[in-house]
Amino acid sequence: GIQGIVDAYRQILPQIQLYGPTNFSPIINHVARFAAHSLQQGTAAQYFILLIITDGEITDLDQTRQAIVNASKLPVSIIIVGVGEADF
């Protein structure tokens, strides 16, 4: 549930180091492969949520858009949260 997500975030936060470039398409494609595999199983027993927390502008914007479009029919939600002063 939501509390589990919050707990996981709080646990990992001290270990996170943010840096660039900010390429989202590789991780979106990676999670999409898991979702596609799940969908092929025919059980619809898994749903994936990808939460990306970023402090920078997306540097592979065209590839990220295409990755999101490709994943749009899969059992996955993609949430991108910008933190800091960058132009998101």
DOMARDO-665046 format. One record per atom (N, C-alpha, C): x, y, z; residue in one letter. Coordinates in steps of 0.05 Angstrom, whole numbers, plus 32768, in hexadecimal, padded with zeros to 4 digits. Layout:
% residues N
XYZA ...
//
This chain:
% residues 88
80107FE88000G 800080008000G 801180198000G 8004802F8003I 801180498003I 8026804B801AI 801F80418031Q 803280428048Q 804B80338041Q 8049801D8034G 8061800E802CG 8073801D8019G 8067802C8007I 8076803D7FF4I 808580538004I 807680608016V 808280758026V 8099806A8037V 809580538044D 80AA80478054D 80C280408043D 80BE8035802BA 80D5802F801AA 80E480488012A 80D5805D800BY 80E180768004Y 80F28081801BY 80E880818032R 80F6808C804AR 810F807B8050R 810E8061804BQ 812480508050Q 813B8054803DQ 813580598023I 8149805B800FI 81538077800BI 8144808B8013L 814B80A7800FL 816780AF8017L 817180A7802FP 818C80AF8036P 81A280A38024P 819C808F8015Q 81B080828004Q 81B0808D7FE7Q 819D809E7FE0I 819A80A77FC5I 81AD80BE7FBFI 81BA80BC7FA7Q 81CB80D27F9DQ 81C080D87F81Q 81B780F17F7EL 81AC80F97F64L 81C281047F52L 81C280FC7F38Y 81D581067F25Y 81CA81037F09Y 81D8810E7EF5G 81CE810D7EDAG 81E180FE7EC8G 81DA80FA7EAFP 81C281057EA2P 81A980F67EABP 819281037EA5T 817980F87EAET 816B80EA7E97T 817180D17E94N 816580C07E7FN 815180AE7E8BN 813880B17E83F 812280A17E8FF 811B80897E7DF 8120808A7E63S 811780757E52S 812380597E59S 813C80577E62P 8145803C7E68P 8136802F7E7FP 812F803D7E94I 812180317EAAI 8103802C7EA3I 80F8803E7E93I 80DC80397E8BI 80DB80207E79I 80ED801D7E66N 80EE80067E55N 80F37FEC7E66N 81047FEE7E7AH 810A7FD77E8BH 80F17FCE7E9AH 80E27FE07EA6V 80CA7FD97EB4V 80B47FD07EA1V 80B37FDB7E89A 80A07FD37E75A 80A47FB67E6CA 80BE7FAD7E6CR 80C37F917E65R 80B77F7F7E7AR 80BA7F867E94F 80AD7F767EA9F 808F7F757EA5F 80837F8C7EA0A 80667F8E7E9CA 805D7F7E7E84A 806C7F7F7E6EA 80657F707E56A 80667F527E5CA 807A7F4A7E6AH 807D7F2D7E71H 80657F257E82H 805D7F357E95S 80467F307EA6S 802D7F2D7E96S 802A7F3F7E83L 80127F3F7E72L 80117F267E61L 80287F1C7E58Q 80297F047E47Q 80217EEB7E57Q 80237EEC7E71Q 801C7ED57E82Q 7FFE7ED17E82Q 7FEF7EE67E7CG 7FD27EE47E79G 7FC27EE37E94G 7FD07EE77EAAT 7FC27EE67EC4T 7FBA7F017ECET 7FC77F167EC4A 7FC27F327ECDA 7FC57F347EEBA 7FD87F257EF6A 7FDC7F247F13A 7FF07F397F1CA 7FFE7F477F0AQ 80127F5A7F12Q 800C7F757F05Q 80117F8A7F15Y 800F7FA67F0BY 80277FB47F16Y 80347FC47F05F 804D7FD17F0CF 80497FEF7F0FF 80567FFA7F22I 805680177F26I 807380207F27I 807A80317F14L 8095803C7F12L 809480597F1DL 80A2805E7F33L 80A380797F3EL 80C080837F39L 80C180997F2AI 80DB80A67F24I 80DB80C17F32I 80EF80C47F44I 80F380DE7F52I 810C80EA7F46I 810981027F3BT 8120810E7F2CT 8125812B7F35T 813E81337F34D 8145814F7F39D 814F815D7F20D 814B81517F09G 8155815D7EF1G 8141815A7EDAG 8146816A7EC5E 813681687EADE 813C814E7E9FE 812881437E91I 812C812B7E82I 813E81317E6AI 815481227E67T 816781277E51T 816181157E39T 815181017E3CD 814A80F07E24D 812B80F17E20D 8122810A7E1DL 8105810F7E1DL 80F680FF7E07L 810180FF7DEED 80F480F17DD8D 80F280D37DDED 810880C87DE7Q 810880AB7DEEQ 80F680A57E05Q 80F580B77E19T 80E380B37E30T 80C680B47E27T 80BF80C77E16R 80A380C87E0CR 809C80AE7DFDR 80AE80A47DEDQ 80A9808B7DDEQ 80A680737DF1Q 80B780727E05A 80B6805C7E19A 809B805D7E28A 809180757E2EI 807780777E3CI 8061806E7E29I 806280767E10V 804D806E7DFDV 804E80507DFAV 806680447DF8N 806880277DF5N 805D80187E0DN 806080247E25A 805780177E3DA 803A801C7E43A 802D802D7E34S 801280367E3BS 7FFD80207E3AS 8001800A7E2DK 7FEE7FF57E2CK 7FF57FDE7E3FK 80097FE27E4FL 80137FCD7E62L 80087FD37E7EL 80097FBE7E8FP 80007FC37EABP 80157FD17EBBP 80197FEB7EB5V 802D7FFB7EC3V 802480187EC5V 802980247EDBS 802680417EDES 8041804D7EE2S 804580657ED6I 805F80737ED8I 8059808E7EE6I 806680937EFCI 806380AC7F0BI 807F80B97F0CI 808080D27F02I 809980E17F02I 809580F97F14I 80A680FC7F29V 80A481127F3CV 80BE81217F3AV 80BB813B7F35G 80D3814D7F35G 80D7815A7F50G 80EF815A7F59V 80F681687F72V 810C817D7F6CV 810C81927F7AG 812181A77F76G 811781BD7F64G 812B81CB7F59E 812681E47F4AE 812681E07F2CE 812B81C87F21A 812D81C57F04A 811281C97EF7A 811281CE7EDDD 80FA81D27ECDD 80F081B77EC3D 80DC81AD7ED2F 80D281927ECBF 80BC81937EB7F 
//
